[in-house]
């Protein structure tokens, strides 16, 4: 299981996601460009002292990520997808989130093997990307028995 952050805009969200990933032992792929400087104090504040413990791979672009990524399905979290609660995850899935301001571009949608959404009340547009990542990652880890300290279920 991996998290893929495609061109995030908000340093606090990126820091929060990296902190979560470090705590859960989930590698993160960070796809540039970023909408903030890597040295931003808001990134460090949200990630606290967990940032150095995150397993982080940086990619210069979406094309570079696609070229270099490990095998597995690209599972895009989007507002236009099937309910994530109906999806069967496997241990090699790569959960992709787009930028907070623009979502995922067409190239990311085209590359996705699955598009998942979080069911919400009518009229609500979207959740914070860190919250959405946590919800879907939690379900994926539950389904694959891949919580830290547990052996994953063979897929």
Secondary structure, 3 states (H helix, E strand, C coil): CEEEEECCCCHHHHHHHHHHHHHHCCEEEEECCCCCCCCCHHHHHHHHHHHHHCCEEEECCHHHHHHHCCCCCEEEEEEEEEEHHHCCCCCCCEEEECECCCECCHHHHHHCCEEEECCCCCCCCCCCHHHHHHHHHHHHHHHHCCCCCCCCCCC
